[in-house]
Amino acid sequence: MLATRVFGLIGRRTLSTSACVRAHAGVVKTEDYSLPSYVDRRDYPLPDVAHVRNLSSTQKALKEKEKQAWTNLSSEEKIQLYHIKFNETFAKMNKPTNEWKTILGAALFFIGFSGLIIIWEKHYVYGPVPHTFSEEWVAMQTQKMLDMKVSPIQGFSAKWDYDRKEWKK
């Protein structure tokens, strides 16, 4: 199911970009980013421009009716006026999506895949554990470092009591 969803998203993205490239056929229309633009965002509740810029004749008539008393407007007309200014309501913006399922599924897939790689590497790539990881070897190395007085002021040897032959408390 996850693979179907991921490949579906990738396929749609590929098709949409290839269709855009073919649709332009040499004619490229650029956006003028110096003009204010419309955005639907919860942290920016009042956009700089209205959602609908080119009003139809019915929308123009509704805007004229808006200048009079609002008690004359029906609730449907008020909703239409709202949607001229804004695309989505706060309820629609706050509505949860199912995108988290895709992200969680992809993360778990990659975590599981990397776990399989680590297991495979332990058994087939690295071979047996080196002898330097044994407790006897570590004890010999520790004693050698103490005998050489490695970092005697603040480091390893500073934590060893040489008179009593034990770690300081």
C-alpha positions, -999 to +999 in steps of 0.1 A: +000+000+000+028+024+009+047+016-023+015+022-044+011+055-027+047+066-031+049+056-067+015+072-073+028+106-059+060+103-080+041+093-111+017+123-108+045+147-103+063+133-133+032+135-155+024+170-144+058+184-151+061+167-184+026+181-194+037+216-183+068+214-204+048+202-235+020+227-229+042+258-230+057+249-264+082+277-264+059+304-248+068+311-213+047+333-190+066+347-160+051+358-128+056+393-116+068+388-080+069+425-073+031+425-070+013+412-039+001+377-041-027+357-024-019+330+002-040+309+024-021+305+057-032+303+093-003+326+105-012+352+079-050+356+082-054+387+060-038+383+026-027+414+006-050+408-023-084+391-028-086+355-039-106+363-070-091+392-089-112+392-121-148+394-110-177+381-131-208+402-136-227+384-108-198+389-085-196+426-094-233+430-087-228+412-053-200+436-044-223+465-052-250+450-030-223+446-002-220+484+000-256+486+013-269+472+046-257+436+053-292+427+067-304+427+031-279+399+022-288+363+025-264+339+042-255+323+008-245+358-006-224+364+025-206+331+019-201+340-018-186+374-007-163+356+017-151+333-011-143+362-033-119+375-007-107+341+007-102+307-009-104+285+023-120+289+057-100+284+088-119+252+094-107+238+061-071+250+068-071+234+102-086+201+089-061+173+094-048+156+063-036+120+059-001+131+048+013+120+081+006+084+072+027+086+041+056+103+059+055+078+088+053+049+065+083+061+044+103+067+076+095+033+090+103+017+056+137+033+055+145+026+091+136-011+086+156-012+054+187+003+071+183-022+099+184-050+074+216-035+059+232-033+093+224-069+101+237-080+067+269-060+072+275-076+107+272-111+093+288-109+059+310-078+056+327-072+089+335-108+098+342-119+134+346-094+163+382-084+167+401-097+198+406-061+210+370-060+222+375-087+248+374-077+284+410-090+291+424-068+263+405-038+275+418-044+310+454-047+297+451-015+277+436+004+307+465-008+329+490+003+303+474+038+301+476+041+338+512+030+339+521+056+313+501+082+333+480+094+302+464+128+309+474+130+345+458+164+353+422+162+340+420+131+320+422+094+324+450+090+349+436+119+371+407+096+381+431+068+394+444+066+429+480+053+425+485+046+462+454+024+468+453+010+432+417+019+427+395+045+410+389+077+429+354+083+442 
